[in-house]
Structure formats: structure tokens, C-alpha cells
């Protein structure tokens, strides 16, 4: 059975985020919640990085169960998107991420007060990745870059739980149909299975979202169908998690969401980074 490899310090896995930084990412999320799409995506990726750091933190420090990268693509081309001391680095161990934020901001969120109401609570938010946007959407080049970034990792760890690439975009690829570049990426494999590509379309509109579909006839346009077509099927563990949370999931469900708002973005990233076999 594929996607069963143990994830350990000697056999780590990998997450690589491809983030659309085109000019349309300046627009707001559906309903205006969460500010611009660029800021919302940055907040979600930073939060996820913090969660990954926490998951890998043990009594002896941050264990390198994962290597992580963030690649931005927009008018400035395709390039690593970490800031600070990680700037220009394509893929780094999670311990280096945990020890190298650009800064730590103090923010406020509402939590339950235990009496049916809510109160504001301050929390620390490490920042590794900042929003930027402009120009077009060179998605094919980003997918090609992802394959180049993962090649040496997979050569070093040929028995790893396969890397997961999560592509976050709000518009159509400006450098061609992404099928060929996506096929080259997902044809890469370790002994445990092929690289997985999940795609998330973030939205400025309030239309109903489509999450983890198993066919494309429920999608509204050809662009969405393009992204669905290149998205990988969910692993059996991910299908179980989603089914337990009330989603209608089949064996053909894919790692894809269309017309997603900020809440969907957070859920999607969380599900996409839940391999079941961390040791």
C-alpha cells in the first residue's frame, strides 16, 4: 500500500507551497473576510508553519521530520518566498524554520469565555512569509520549479513518505495549460508513492465552494476543471479524516477546492498536512 512510510528524522517528508503572487491577489476574500487574498494566504501559510514547528517540537528540541519550502510566482517570476535569514532558500528543515522567523507579531483573536460569550486573547504569531503581488500567473513555471526543488530531496530520501505540493492560486495560468508540468511533477516518486499535488482556488466571490470533489461536472468553468484534472487523489488516511468530519468523500476524491474563502483555505491546508505516521 502506498503512502504508508514512517516519517522520522532519518526518513523525513516534505511540504512545498506554491503561492500565486499575481496582481489579482490584491482583491479581498469573499465577503471581505480576512482582508486581501494575498494577506489571507500569508496568514494561513504562516499559521501552518507554526503548527508544523509545534508538531515537531519535543523535549530535545525541534526534530526534523519535515523539510519545507514556499515558492512564490507572479510578475517577478518564480522564486523562493521565505523572508529574513531564510531568504532565497528553496527547501529547509523544519528546525531551521522554527528558529528563523522574520519577526514575531502579537495579535488578538476571540475565544470562548466559558459563559456563552467571547473575549479577546493575545497570541504570538511568527512571520516567515509576507504577502506581495503583481503581474501575471506563471503557474507552469512554478510547477516546473517545484519538480526541480524536490529532485535532490527525493534522491537523498528515496524511501520517504512522498512530498506534498500545495498550489494556491486565484486565477488562470498565464504561461499555458499546466497539465504537462503537473504530470512531470507528480510522476516523481519515492518507494512509497508519487509526489502529490493539491490545488486550492481562492476566491473574491461569495459563490458556493466545491471541496474535495471526485468529478469535474460540478465545477463552473474550464479553469477549475484544469486544476481538478491535475490534482492528486487523497490518501486513505485523509479520506478517513474528512469523512469523520462530515464531508462526502469517495475513493476518487481529490486534493482540490474551488472558490474557497478564508475558512476553507485554513481547513484545506490543515487536511493537506496530516500524514498519519509521524514517529
GISULFEN-V594035 format. One record per residue. N is the residue number from 1. SS is DSSP state (H for helix, E for strand, L for the rest). BURIAL is b if it has 24 or more other ideal C-beta (glycine too) atoms within 12 Angstrom, else e. D_CENTER is the distance of its C-alpha to the mean C-alpha in whole Angstrom. Layout:
n = {N & N}
ss = {SS & SS}
burial = {BURIAL & BURIAL}
d_center = {D_CENTER & D_CENTER}
This chain:
n = {1 & 2 & 3 & 4 & 5 & 6 & 7 & 8 & 9 & 10 & 11 & 12 & 13 & 14 & 15 & 16 & 17 & 18 & 19 & 20 & 21 & 22 & 23 & 24 & 25 & 26 & 27 & 28 & 29 & 30 & 31 & 32 & 33 & 34 & 35 & 36 & 37 & 38 & 39 & 40 & 41 & 42 & 43 & 44 & 45 & 46 & 47 & 48 & 49 & 50 & 51 & 52 & 53 & 54 & 55 & 56 & 57 & 58 & 59 & 60 & 61 & 62 & 63 & 64 & 65 & 66 & 67 & 68 & 69 & 70 & 71 & 72 & 73 & 74 & 75 & 76 & 77 & 78 & 79 & 80 & 81 & 82 & 83 & 84 & 85 & 86 & 87 & 88 & 89 & 90 & 91 & 92 & 93 & 94 & 95 & 96 & 97 & 98 & 99 & 100 & 101 & 102 & 103 & 104 & 105 & 106 & 107 & 108 & 109 & 110 & 111 & 112 & 113 & 114 & 115 & 116 & 117 & 118 & 119 & 120 & 121 & 122 & 123 & 124 & 125 & 126 & 127 & 128 & 129 & 130 & 131 & 132 & 133 & 134 & 135 & 136 & 137 & 138 & 139 & 140 & 141 & 142 & 143 & 144 & 145 & 146 & 147 & 148 & 149 & 150 & 151 & 152 & 153 & 154 & 155 & 156 & 157 & 158 & 159 & 160 & 161 & 162 & 163 & 164 & 165 & 166 & 167 & 168 & 169 & 170 & 171 & 172 & 173 & 174 & 175 & 176 & 177 & 178 & 179 & 180 & 181 & 182 & 183 & 184 & 185 & 186 & 187 & 188 & 189 & 190 & 191 & 192 & 193 & 194 & 195 & 196 & 197 & 198 & 199 & 200 & 201 & 202 & 203 & 204 & 205 & 206 & 207 & 208 & 209 & 210 & 211 & 212 & 213 & 214 & 215 & 216 & 217 & 218 & 219 & 220 & 221 & 222 & 223 & 224 & 225 & 226 & 227 & 228 & 229 & 230 & 231 & 232 & 233 & 234 & 235 & 236 & 237 & 238 & 239 & 240 & 241 & 242 & 243 & 244 & 245 & 246 & 247 & 248 & 249 & 250 & 251 & 252 & 253 & 254 & 255 & 256 & 257 & 258 & 259 & 260 & 261 & 262 & 263 & 264 & 265 & 266 & 267 & 268 & 269 & 270 & 271 & 272 & 273 & 274 & 275 & 276 & 277 & 278 & 279}
ss = {L & L & L & L & L & L & E & L & L & L & L & L & E & E & E & E & E & E & E & E & L & L & H & H & H & H & L & E & L & H & H & H & L & L & L & E & H & H & H & H & H & H & H & H & H & H & H & H & H & H & H & H & H & H & H & L & E & E & L & L & E & E & L & L & L & E & E & E & E & E & E & E & E & E & L & L & E & E & E & E & L & E & L & H & H & H & L & L & L & L & L & E & E & H & H & H & H & H & L & L & L & L & E & E & E & E & E & E & E & E & E & E & L & L & L & L & L & E & E & E & E & E & E & E & E & E & E & L & E & L & L & L & L & L & L & L & L & L & H & H & H & H & H & H & H & H & H & H & H & H & H & H & H & H & H & H & L & L & L & L & L & L & L & E & E & E & E & E & E & L & L & L & L & L & L & L & L & L & H & H & H & H & H & H & H & H & L & L & E & E & L & L & E & E & L & E & E & E & E & E & E & E & L & L & L & L & L & L & L & E & E & L & L & L & L & L & L & L & L & L & L & H & H & H & H & H & H & H & H & H & L & L & E & L & L & H & H & H & H & H & H & H & H & H & L & L & L & L & L & L & L & L & L & E & L & E & E & E & E & E & L & H & H & H & H & H & H & H & H & H & H & H & L & L & L & L & L & E & L}
burial = {e & e & b & e & b & e & b & e & b & e & b & b & b & b & b & b & b & b & b & b & b & b & e & b & b & b & b & b & b & b & e & e & e & b & e & b & b & b & b & b & b & b & b & b & b & b & b & b & b & b & b & b & b & e & b & b & e & e & e & e & e & b & b & b & b & b & b & b & b & b & b & b & b & b & e & e & e & b & b & b & b & b & b & e & e & b & e & e & b & b & b & b & b & b & b & b & b & b & e & b & b & e & e & e & e & e & e & e & e & e & e & e & e & e & e & e & e & e & e & e & e & e & e & e & b & b & b & b & b & b & b & b & b & e & e & b & b & b & b & b & b & b & b & b & b & b & b & b & b & b & b & e & b & b & e & e & b & e & e & b & b & b & b & b & b & b & b & b & b & b & b & b & b & b & b & e & e & b & e & e & b & b & e & b & b & b & e & b & b & b & e & b & b & b & b & b & b & b & b & b & b & b & b & b & e & e & e & e & b & b & b & b & b & b & e & e & e & e & b & e & e & e & b & b & b & b & b & b & b & b & b & b & b & b & b & e & b & b & b & e & b & b & e & e & e & e & b & e & b & e & e & e & b & b & b & b & b & b & b & b & b & b & e & b & b & b & b & b & b & b & b & b & b & b & b & e & e & b & e}
d_center = {24 & 21 & 18 & 20 & 21 & 21 & 18 & 21 & 22 & 24 & 21 & 17 & 14 & 11 & 7 & 7 & 5 & 7 & 8 & 11 & 14 & 17 & 20 & 19 & 16 & 19 & 20 & 19 & 17 & 19 & 22 & 22 & 20 & 18 & 19 & 18 & 14 & 14 & 15 & 13 & 9 & 11 & 12 & 9 & 7 & 11 & 11 & 9 & 10 & 13 & 13 & 12 & 15 & 17 & 16 & 18 & 21 & 24 & 27 & 28 & 25 & 21 & 21 & 19 & 17 & 14 & 13 & 10 & 10 & 9 & 11 & 12 & 14 & 17 & 21 & 21 & 19 & 16 & 16 & 14 & 13 & 14 & 17 & 21 & 22 & 18 & 19 & 19 & 17 & 15 & 14 & 16 & 16 & 15 & 19 & 19 & 16 & 17 & 21 & 20 & 18 & 20 & 21 & 21 & 22 & 24 & 23 & 24 & 23 & 25 & 26 & 28 & 32 & 33 & 36 & 34 & 33 & 30 & 30 & 28 & 27 & 26 & 23 & 22 & 18 & 17 & 16 & 14 & 13 & 15 & 15 & 17 & 18 & 20 & 22 & 20 & 17 & 17 & 15 & 17 & 17 & 14 & 13 & 17 & 16 & 13 & 16 & 18 & 16 & 15 & 19 & 20 & 18 & 19 & 22 & 23 & 21 & 22 & 22 & 19 & 16 & 15 & 11 & 8 & 7 & 4 & 6 & 7 & 11 & 14 & 16 & 18 & 18 & 21 & 21 & 22 & 21 & 18 & 19 & 21 & 18 & 16 & 18 & 19 & 16 & 16 & 19 & 18 & 19 & 20 & 23 & 21 & 19 & 17 & 14 & 11 & 10 & 8 & 8 & 8 & 11 & 12 & 16 & 19 & 21 & 22 & 22 & 21 & 18 & 17 & 15 & 14 & 18 & 20 & 22 & 21 & 25 & 23 & 21 & 23 & 23 & 22 & 19 & 17 & 19 & 18 & 14 & 15 & 18 & 15 & 13 & 13 & 15 & 14 & 16 & 19 & 17 & 15 & 17 & 20 & 17 & 17 & 20 & 21 & 20 & 22 & 20 & 22 & 20 & 22 & 21 & 20 & 17 & 14 & 11 & 11 & 12 & 14 & 16 & 13 & 15 & 13 & 14 & 12 & 9 & 9 & 10 & 8 & 5 & 8 & 10 & 7 & 8 & 11 & 13 & 17 & 19 & 18 & 22}
